[in-house]
Amino acid sequence: FGVLVVGAGCADLAKRAERFRSELAQHPMRLEAGTAFHLTCSIGLAHYAPDLHRGSDALYAAADQALYRAKRAGRNRLETASVG
């Protein structure tokens, strides 16, 4: 899934995303039967640059590439799309 945030800088978004990733990994989901599931996530972060992203598809592609870099690098991590 994707999350669009308006009015925040890349550094702030990366900080928020990293906090989400870390909190998810530290707090297992518990079912009524007492079973705990430890969850992790890989995150690809892209910041919109009008001169680079000529449309939503380009922005999505940049985030997707960053996501797959995070997965290839071992999962449960954040990768930021390169600009330029």
C-alpha positions in Angstrom: 0.0 0.0 0.0 1.0 3.6 -0.3 0.8 6.6 1.9 0.8 10.2 0.5 1.8 12.9 2.9 1.5 16.6 1.9 3.6 19.3 3.5 6.3 17.3 5.1 10.0 17.1 4.2 11.9 14.0 3.2 13.9 13.8 6.4 10.7 14.1 8.5 9.0 11.4 6.5 11.9 9.1 6.8 12.0 9.6 10.6 8.2 8.8 10.8 8.5 5.8 8.6 11.5 4.5 10.5 9.6 4.9 13.8 6.7 3.0 12.4 9.0 0.2 11.1 10.8 -0.1 14.5 7.6 0.0 16.5 6.0 -2.7 14.4 9.0 -5.0 14.8 9.1 -4.5 18.6 5.5 -5.2 19.4 4.1 -8.5 18.3 0.4 -8.9 17.4 -1.4 -11.1 19.8 -4.4 -13.2 19.0 -7.1 -14.2 21.6 -5.6 -17.7 21.7 -2.4 -16.2 23.0 -0.4 -16.7 19.8 2.0 -13.8 19.0 3.0 -12.8 15.5 6.2 -10.9 15.1 5.8 -8.6 12.1 8.3 -6.6 10.1 8.0 -4.4 7.1 10.2 -3.0 4.3 9.6 0.6 3.3 10.4 2.4 0.1 10.2 6.2 0.5 10.0 8.6 -2.4 9.7 12.4 -2.2 8.0 14.1 -5.1 10.2 16.2 -7.3 8.3 17.9 -10.2 11.3 18.0 -12.5 11.9 14.3 -12.0 8.5 12.8 -11.6 6.4 13.8 -14.6 3.3 12.0 -13.1 2.1 9.7 -10.4 3.4 6.6 -12.2 7.0 8.0 -12.0 6.7 8.7 -8.2 5.2 5.3 -7.6 8.0 3.6 -9.6 10.6 5.5 -7.5 9.0 4.3 -4.3 8.7 0.8 -5.6 12.4 0.6 -6.6 13.3 1.8 -3.1 11.0 -0.8 -1.6 12.7 -3.6 -3.6 16.1 -2.3 -2.6 15.0 -2.6 1.0 13.9 -6.2 0.5 17.1 -7.2 -1.3 19.2 -5.6 1.5 17.7 -7.9 4.1 14.1 -6.7 4.7 12.8 -4.9 7.7 14.4 -1.7 6.7 13.8 1.7 5.1 15.3 2.7 1.7 14.9 6.2 0.2 14.6 6.7 -3.5 17.5 8.6 -5.0 16.7 12.0 -6.5 18.3 12.6 -9.9 
